[in-house]
Amino acid sequence: MSVMKRLSMIFKSKANKALDKMEDPRETLDYSYQRQLELLQKVRRGVADVATSRKRVELQINGLEQQARRYEEQGRKALSVGREDLARTALERRAGLQTQMADLKVQHDNLQAEEEKLTLASQRLQAKVDSFRTKKETIKATYTAAEAQTRINEAFSGISEEMGDVGLAIQRAEDKTAQMQARAGAIDELLASGALDDFSGTRGDDIQAELDRMGGGMDVELELARMKAELGQGPAPQSAIEQGGPQQQAQPHPQQQAQPQQHTQQFRQPGEGA
């Protein structure tokens, strides 16, 4: 196969596919019906033209018959007055008219046969057009119902172009929503952990902040009390004792051990002096 033939075949196949995609059977049926109506109208006009020609020939024949009868009467009158020459002339003219009438009758018969043929063809074509119109409407209704059912099924199955676009839009919206929710949760976690600063100053719970401050203050007080206890300036808090363990409770501070001896010495001095 030559290159030109292949190109021609490819072009024809592409054009046929494009035309098949663009073609609407309902429009094609309507166009075919319109063409049949036009053809029927032409046949009817042909019947009318033939009938008109036949009627014109009939009028000509009638006119010649009347003229032939006048020539016959004129010949009779000429013979009655003894003018045989005039009678012969009238009869000769009458004979010529009869020849013309014979030719016109042949034409009339042909036109009448043609008219009958066209009338029968018109009636048959009218029947075909009526049958085609009924079939056309049936096919159009069936095609419309099938098209509607196909679109409904495609919509239910989600394979139609419209529903496919809607499905893609919904999927994109869901993906963006999930992404924004994940981003918001990540930012909340970063703010809560202190990795990000809240510049608005309104982030967090007031009650939780107050509890945190109270907890921080209590830790400071406990540490201060524990240090005072170690220095002998006050009793150790229970929580500090628990944190220090048994060894801290068993070993008192050296200053605390020295204080009772000083008190004892001060108590014995008056007796000795006595």
Number of C-alpha atoms within 10 A of each C-alpha: 5 7 8 9 10 11 11 12 12 12 12 12 12 12 12 12 12 11 11 11 9 9 11 11 15 16 11 12 18 15 12 16 17 14 13 19 16 12 16 20 14 13 19 18 14 17 21 15 14 20 20 14 17 23 15 13 20 17 12 16 21 13 14 20 17 13 16 21 14 14 21 19 15 17 22 19 15 18 15 11 9 11 13 15 12 16 21 15 15 20 19 15 14 20 15 13 21 17 12 14 22 13 13 18 17 12 16 21 14 14 20 17 14 17 21 15 13 20 18 13 16 21 15 13 17 19 12 14 21 15 11 16 18 12 13 20 14 12 15 17 13 12 15 14 12 12 12 12 12 13 16 13 13 16 15 11 11 15 14 16 12 12 15 15 13 13 14 11 12 12 12 12 12 12 12 12 12 12 12 12 12 12 12 12 12 12 14 15 13 13 15 14 10 10 10 12 12 12 7 6 7 8 12 12 8 10 9 10 11 11 11 12 12 12 11 11 12 12 12 12 12 16 16 15 20 23 17 15 18 15 15 15 11 12 14 23 18 12 12 17 16 12 11 13 10 10 9 15 12 8 9 13 14 10 10 11 11 10 10 10 11 10 10 10 10 9 11 10 10 9 7 7 6 5
